[in-house]
Amino acid sequence: MFTALAGLAVTPGAGLSWWQTIVLALSVLVSSASAGAFNQYYERDLDPLMARTSKRPFATGELRHGPLWLLIIGALSLLSVGAAWIALNAWSALYVFLGAFFYAIVYTVWLKRHTWLNIVFGGLAGSWAVLAGAAAADPHIGAVPLALAFILFLWTPPHFWSLAIAFQADYAAIGVPMLPVVVGDKRAARVIFVSTLALVAASFLPLAFGLGVLYFAGAAAGGLLFVQKAWLLARDTNRKTAMTCFHASLIQLTLVLLGAIFDAQF
């Protein structure tokens, strides 16, 4: 939802009314929630085996899986896409749909259990959210929201691979080929560092398309923090440095998006 609002903020064009902005936010929020619910429904066999996911309601049996839940999840997804189509436009609705589709189907069903590239392409879910916000203001997507979508695409792998190092034993035990399972923690940490450098370099692209000093401040501060923590992870790979790097990735993305929003508005 936050990335969608950032995409809206950096897109020039006819401003949305307050109620359209709320519909955009809720559409992306509900669509993301339905995709997350499907992920937990689909992975009810794996979630009980991992410490991080063992308390999820389908894993514990608090919610009993069955066709009714699939109907509810599908209805929520349809509602979110339909609301975006009616209140905004067909392009924004399409991007809302693609965000949920890439997380629920491309990542969860097609890729996660079969290839270490799962999070690379599954991470496009966040990119589609940026474009959903931009298309709500103007279906002709401009350079800045495209750059932000590209940044989201590059951000997801080092973000999640850091978490995967922290829970590498769990992923190895259930046979999910996250990068640290496939190549080992040390090599994965080096890949995270290189990926973070590429991400931070790309995070300055919006400066070439009109964003200014406020955006630069957010991208520079967040990028410096993420690079530092990724370097420490590469030097000393353990659960603590992995989780520190994971949290740094969240701060970096927050500062980039806030910088974009404030720069575009002021």
C-alpha positions as CSV (number, residue, x, y, z in Angstrom):
1,M,0.0,0.0,0.0
2,F,2.8,2.4,0.9
3,T,4.6,1.7,-2.4
4,A,1.4,2.3,-4.3
5,L,0.9,5.7,-2.6
6,A,4.5,6.5,-3.5
7,G,3.8,5.7,-7.1
8,L,0.8,8.0,-7.0
9,A,2.7,10.8,-5.3
10,V,5.5,10.9,-8.0
11,T,3.1,10.9,-10.9
12,P,2.1,14.3,-12.3
13,G,-1.4,14.6,-13.7
14,A,-4.9,15.0,-12.5
15,G,-5.0,14.7,-8.8
16,L,-7.2,12.0,-7.3
17,S,-10.0,12.9,-5.0
18,W,-9.7,11.9,-1.3
19,W,-12.1,9.0,-1.8
20,Q,-10.2,7.7,-4.9
21,T,-7.0,7.8,-2.9
22,I,-8.6,5.7,-0.2
23,V,-9.9,3.2,-2.8
24,L,-6.4,2.9,-4.2
25,A,-4.9,2.3,-0.8
26,L,-7.5,-0.2,0.3
27,S,-7.5,-2.0,-3.1
28,V,-3.8,-2.6,-2.8
29,L,-4.0,-3.5,0.9
30,V,-6.9,-6.0,0.4
31,S,-5.3,-7.5,-2.7
32,S,-2.0,-8.0,-0.8
33,A,-3.8,-9.4,2.1
34,S,-5.7,-11.9,0.0
35,A,-2.4,-13.0,-1.7
36,G,-0.8,-13.4,1.7
37,A,-3.8,-15.4,2.9
38,F,-3.6,-17.7,-0.1
39,N,0.2,-18.2,0.6
40,Q,-0.6,-19.4,4.1
41,Y,-3.5,-21.5,2.8
42,Y,-1.3,-23.1,0.2
43,E,1.7,-23.7,2.4
44,R,-0.2,-25.2,5.3
45,D,2.0,-28.3,4.9
46,L,5.3,-26.4,5.2
47,D,4.4,-23.7,7.7
48,P,4.2,-26.0,10.7
49,L,7.7,-27.2,10.1
50,M,9.3,-23.7,10.3
51,A,9.7,-21.8,13.6
52,R,9.0,-18.5,11.8
53,T,5.7,-19.7,10.4
54,S,4.5,-22.4,12.8
55,K,2.0,-20.1,14.6
56,R,0.1,-19.1,11.4
57,P,-3.6,-20.0,11.8
58,F,-3.8,-22.6,9.0
59,A,-0.6,-24.1,10.3
60,T,-1.9,-24.5,13.9
61,G,-5.4,-25.6,12.8
62,E,-7.0,-22.5,14.2
63,L,-8.4,-22.0,10.8
64,R,-9.4,-25.2,9.0
65,H,-8.5,-25.3,5.3
66,G,-11.3,-25.9,2.9
67,P,-13.1,-24.5,-0.2
68,L,-14.8,-21.8,1.8
69,W,-11.5,-20.1,2.5
70,L,-10.5,-20.2,-1.1
71,L,-13.9,-18.6,-2.0
72,I,-13.3,-15.8,0.6
73,I,-9.8,-15.2,-0.6
74,G,-10.9,-15.1,-4.2
75,A,-13.8,-12.8,-3.4
76,L,-11.5,-10.3,-1.6
77,S,-9.1,-10.3,-4.5
78,L,-11.9,-9.8,-7.0
79,L,-13.4,-7.0,-4.8
80,S,-10.0,-5.2,-4.7
81,V,-9.5,-5.3,-8.4
82,G,-13.1,-4.4,-9.2
83,A,-13.0,-1.4,-6.9
84,A,-9.8,-0.1,-8.5
85,W,-11.4,-0.6,-12.0
86,I,-14.6,1.3,-11.1
87,A,-13.0,4.1,-9.0
88,L,-9.8,4.5,-10.9
89,N,-9.2,2.9,-14.2
90,A,-8.5,-0.4,-15.9
91,W,-4.7,-0.1,-15.9
92,S,-4.6,0.5,-12.2
93,A,-6.9,-2.5,-11.6
94,L,-4.6,-4.6,-13.8
95,Y,-1.5,-3.7,-11.8
96,V,-3.4,-4.4,-8.5
97,F,-4.3,-7.8,-9.9
98,L,-0.7,-8.5,-11.1
99,G,0.7,-7.7,-7.7
100,A,-1.4,-10.3,-6.0
101,F,-1.0,-12.8,-8.9
102,F,2.8,-12.6,-8.8
103,Y,2.9,-13.3,-5.0
104,A,0.2,-15.9,-4.8
105,I,0.7,-17.8,-8.0
106,V,4.1,-17.0,-9.6
107,Y,6.0,-17.0,-6.3
108,T,4.0,-19.3,-4.0
109,V,2.8,-22.0,-6.4
110,W,5.2,-21.9,-9.4
111,L,8.6,-20.9,-8.1
112,K,9.1,-21.1,-4.4
113,R,9.6,-24.9,-4.1
114,H,11.4,-25.3,-7.4
115,T,14.1,-22.7,-7.9
116,W,16.4,-20.3,-6.0
117,L,15.1,-17.6,-8.4
118,N,11.7,-17.8,-6.6
119,I,12.1,-14.5,-4.7
120,V,13.7,-12.7,-7.7
121,F,10.7,-12.9,-9.9
122,G,8.2,-13.2,-7.1
123,G,9.5,-9.9,-5.9
124,L,7.8,-8.2,-8.8
125,A,4.7,-8.1,-6.7
126,G,6.0,-4.9,-5.1
127,S,6.9,-3.4,-8.4
128,W,3.3,-3.8,-9.7
129,A,2.0,-2.0,-6.6
130,V,4.1,1.1,-7.5
131,L,2.6,1.0,-11.0
132,A,-0.9,0.6,-9.7
133,G,-0.5,3.9,-7.8
134,A,1.1,5.7,-10.8
135,A,-1.6,4.4,-13.2
136,A,-4.3,5.7,-10.9
137,A,-3.1,9.2,-11.7
138,D,-2.0,8.6,-15.3
139,P,-2.2,5.3,-17.2
140,H,0.8,6.4,-19.2
141,I,3.5,5.5,-16.7
142,G,6.3,8.0,-16.4
143,A,10.0,7.6,-15.8
144,V,10.0,8.2,-12.1
145,P,7.4,5.5,-11.1
146,L,9.1,3.1,-13.5
147,A,12.4,3.8,-11.8
148,L,10.8,3.2,-8.4
149,A,9.3,-0.1,-9.7
150,F,12.8,-1.1,-10.8
151,I,14.1,-0.3,-7.4
152,L,11.5,-2.5,-5.8
153,F,12.5,-5.3,-8.1
154,L,16.1,-5.0,-7.1
155,W,15.3,-4.5,-3.4
156,T,13.3,-7.7,-2.8
157,P,16.2,-10.3,-3.2
158,P,18.7,-8.9,-0.8
159,H,15.9,-8.1,1.6
160,F,14.5,-11.6,1.7
161,W,17.8,-13.5,1.3
162,S,19.0,-11.8,4.5
163,L,15.9,-13.3,6.3
164,A,16.6,-16.7,4.5
165,I,20.1,-16.8,6.0
166,A,18.7,-16.3,9.5
167,F,16.3,-19.2,8.9
168,Q,18.5,-21.3,6.6
169,A,18.1,-24.4,8.6
170,D,14.3,-24.3,8.4
171,Y,14.3,-23.8,4.7
172,A,16.9,-26.7,4.2
173,A,14.8,-29.0,6.4
174,I,11.7,-28.5,4.3
175,G,13.5,-28.6,1.0
176,V,12.7,-25.0,-0.2
177,P,15.6,-23.9,-2.4
178,M,16.2,-20.4,-1.0
179,L,19.6,-19.1,-2.1
180,P,21.4,-19.8,1.2
181,V,20.3,-23.4,1.0
182,V,21.5,-23.8,-2.5
183,V,24.9,-22.0,-2.3
184,G,25.5,-21.7,1.5
185,D,25.3,-18.8,3.9
186,K,28.7,-17.3,3.1
187,R,28.3,-17.2,-0.7
188,A,24.7,-16.0,-0.3
189,A,25.9,-13.1,2.0
190,R,28.4,-12.1,-0.8
191,V,25.5,-12.1,-3.3
192,I,23.5,-10.0,-0.9
193,F,26.3,-7.4,-0.7
194,V,26.7,-7.2,-4.5
195,S,22.9,-7.1,-4.9
196,T,22.7,-4.3,-2.4
197,L,25.3,-2.3,-4.2
198,A,23.3,-2.6,-7.4
199,L,20.1,-1.6,-5.6
200,V,21.7,1.5,-4.1
201,A,23.1,2.5,-7.4
202,A,19.7,2.1,-9.0
203,S,18.0,4.1,-6.2
204,F,19.6,7.3,-7.6
205,L,18.0,6.8,-11.0
206,P,15.0,9.0,-10.1
207,L,17.4,12.0,-9.7
208,A,17.9,11.9,-13.5
209,F,14.1,12.3,-14.0
210,G,13.3,15.2,-11.8
211,L,13.5,14.2,-8.2
212,G,15.8,16.4,-6.1
213,V,17.5,17.0,-2.8
214,L,14.9,15.5,-0.5
215,Y,14.9,12.3,-2.5
216,F,18.7,12.2,-2.6
217,A,18.8,12.6,1.2
218,G,16.5,9.6,1.7
219,A,18.2,7.4,-0.9
220,A,21.7,8.2,0.3
221,A,20.9,7.7,4.0
222,G,19.0,4.5,3.5
223,G,21.5,3.2,0.9
224,L,24.5,3.9,3.2
225,L,22.9,2.0,6.0
226,F,21.9,-1.0,3.9
227,V,25.4,-1.3,2.3
228,Q,27.1,-1.1,5.7
229,K,24.9,-3.9,7.1
230,A,25.3,-6.0,4.0
231,W,29.1,-5.6,4.3
232,L,29.0,-6.7,7.9
233,L,26.9,-9.7,6.9
234,A,29.4,-10.7,4.2
235,R,32.3,-10.4,6.7
236,D,30.6,-12.3,9.6
237,T,27.7,-14.4,8.4
238,N,25.4,-15.3,11.3
239,R,21.8,-15.0,12.4
240,K,22.3,-11.7,14.2
241,T,24.0,-10.0,11.3
242,A,21.4,-11.4,8.9
243,M,18.5,-10.0,10.8
244,T,20.3,-6.7,11.2
245,C,20.7,-6.6,7.4
246,F,17.1,-7.6,7.0
247,H,15.9,-4.7,9.2
248,A,18.2,-2.3,7.4
249,S,16.6,-3.2,4.1
250,L,13.2,-2.1,5.5
251,I,14.6,1.2,6.7
252,Q,16.3,1.8,3.3
253,L,13.1,1.2,1.4
254,T,11.1,3.4,3.8
255,L,13.6,6.3,3.4
256,V,13.6,5.9,-0.4
257,L,9.8,6.0,-0.6
258,L,9.4,8.8,1.9
259,G,12.1,10.8,0.1
260,A,10.2,10.3,-3.2
261,I,6.9,11.3,-1.7
262,F,8.2,14.4,0.1
263,D,10.3,15.5,-2.9
264,A,7.4,15.2,-5.3
265,Q,5.1,17.1,-3.0
266,F,7.4,19.9,-1.9
